[in-house]
């Protein structure tokens, strides 16, 4: 059985993976500005809303899962 620390580390890894996947998706579909740092929405790129939602949902789910653990473990107010 995993310790609480090991469980939290695994969930944080999943959160980072979901974030990286979400950002990679945006990078593939939205151009960057001339400096290559920020997304350039001036061309009004069109991306699939369902795909955006699926990527965001995975990220949000992991964040809520970790938040629930931390709120319960440390008695924080939600």
C-alpha contacts under 8 A as a table, 3 or more apart, distances in Angstrom:
res1	aa1	res2	aa2	distance
2	X	5	X	7.91
2	X	6	X	5.78
2	X	7	X	5.97
3	X	6	X	5.14
3	X	7	X	6.15
4	X	7	X	5.06
4	X	8	X	6.07
5	X	8	X	5.15
5	X	9	X	6.09
6	X	9	X	5.02
6	X	10	X	6.24
7	X	10	X	5.20
7	X	11	X	6.28
8	X	11	X	5.04
8	X	12	X	6.04
8	X	66	X	7.21
9	X	12	X	5.07
9	X	13	X	6.20
10	X	13	X	5.06
10	X	14	X	6.33
11	X	14	X	5.01
11	X	15	X	6.22
11	X	62	X	6.90
11	X	65	X	7.94
11	X	66	X	6.80
12	X	15	X	4.89
12	X	16	X	6.21
12	X	62	X	7.80
12	X	66	X	7.45
13	X	16	X	5.12
13	X	17	X	6.14
14	X	17	X	5.00
14	X	18	X	6.09
14	X	62	X	6.87
15	X	18	X	5.12
15	X	19	X	6.15
15	X	59	X	6.05
15	X	62	X	5.27
15	X	63	X	6.54
16	X	19	X	5.03
16	X	20	X	6.05
17	X	20	X	5.10
17	X	21	X	6.06
18	X	21	X	5.09
18	X	22	X	6.11
18	X	55	X	7.11
18	X	58	X	5.98
18	X	59	X	4.96
18	X	62	X	7.88
19	X	22	X	5.10
19	X	23	X	6.18
19	X	59	X	5.80
20	X	23	X	5.19
20	X	24	X	5.99
21	X	24	X	5.05
21	X	25	X	6.15
21	X	55	X	7.11
22	X	25	X	5.16
22	X	26	X	6.40
22	X	52	X	7.70
22	X	55	X	5.21
22	X	56	X	6.58
22	X	59	X	7.60
23	X	26	X	5.04
23	X	27	X	6.04
24	X	27	X	4.92
24	X	28	X	6.21
25	X	28	X	5.21
25	X	29	X	6.49
25	X	52	X	7.98
26	X	29	X	5.25
26	X	30	X	5.65
27	X	30	X	5.62
27	X	31	X	6.88
27	X	32	X	7.73
27	X	39	X	7.96
28	X	31	X	7.72
29	X	45	X	7.52
29	X	47	X	6.57
30	X	39	X	6.34
30	X	40	X	6.91
30	X	41	X	7.34
30	X	45	X	6.13
30	X	47	X	8.00
31	X	39	X	5.90
31	X	40	X	5.57
31	X	41	X	7.61
31	X	45	X	7.98
32	X	35	X	7.54
32	X	36	X	5.00
32	X	37	X	6.37
32	X	38	X	5.41
32	X	39	X	4.33
32	X	40	X	4.92
33	X	36	X	5.12
33	X	37	X	6.41
33	X	38	X	5.57
33	X	39	X	5.93
33	X	40	X	4.95
34	X	37	X	7.89
35	X	38	X	7.62
36	X	39	X	7.87
40	X	43	X	7.05
41	X	44	X	5.07
41	X	45	X	6.45
47	X	52	X	7.61
48	X	51	X	5.42
48	X	52	X	6.39
49	X	52	X	5.04
49	X	53	X	6.09
50	X	53	X	5.05
50	X	54	X	6.15
51	X	54	X	5.05
51	X	55	X	6.26
52	X	55	X	5.29
52	X	56	X	6.08
53	X	56	X	5.00
53	X	57	X	5.79
54	X	57	X	5.12
54	X	58	X	6.43
55	X	58	X	5.45
55	X	59	X	6.54
56	X	59	X	5.09
56	X	60	X	5.98
57	X	60	X	4.99
57	X	61	X	5.81
58	X	61	X	5.14
58	X	62	X	6.33
59	X	62	X	5.42
59	X	63	X	6.33
60	X	63	X	5.06
60	X	64	X	6.11
61	X	64	X	5.20
61	X	65	X	6.09
62	X	65	X	5.00
62	X	66	X	6.22
63	X	66	X	5.28
63	X	67	X	6.02
64	X	67	X	4.89
64	X	68	X	6.03
65	X	68	X	5.24
65	X	69	X	6.46
66	X	69	X	5.10
66	X	70	X	6.23
67	X	70	X	5.12
67	X	71	X	5.99
68	X	71	X	5.16
68	X	72	X	6.11
69	X	72	X	5.24
69	X	73	X	5.92
70	X	73	X	5.03
70	X	74	X	5.84
70	X	75	X	7.72
70	X	76	X	7.33
71	X	74	X	5.57
71	X	75	X	5.32
71	X	76	X	4.56
71	X	77	X	6.55
71	X	78	X	6.52
72	X	75	X	5.27
72	X	76	X	6.93
73	X	76	X	7.94
